Amino acid sequence: MYILLSPAQHGVVVTLEEPDDCNRFHVAIRGLPEDAAQQALAREEIGTLEGHEAAWIEIAALRRLAGGRVPSDWAERFEGMLRYAGRKGWLSPDGSRVRGHYEWNR
């Protein structure tokens, strides 16, 4: 799964792509300057960009964006993804955010 930020006629669209894929996670930014991407993530209460490689994404936002679009076993597989992220140090100390790298396609 990945968060996609892309330009739209009236701003930035933020979507969760391939929500059923719990084996990988990242943020893809297409055709946007960094400040526009950062503002869109904040506006949608999804997360923040940090530095030049990392994004911290709200786990609640991932669940919200996946809602109704995934099979019944998704929650269990998603929790497995989060456990793996925790072992790698990719969860925030309070467990509310997951870290993923972000990639630009300008």
Secondary structure, 3 states (H helix, E strand, C coil): CEEEEEEECCEEEEEEECCCCCCCCEEEEECCCHHHHHHHHHHCCCEEEECCCEEEEEHHHHHHHHCCCCCCCHHHHHHHHHHHHHHHCCECCCCCEEEEEEEEEC
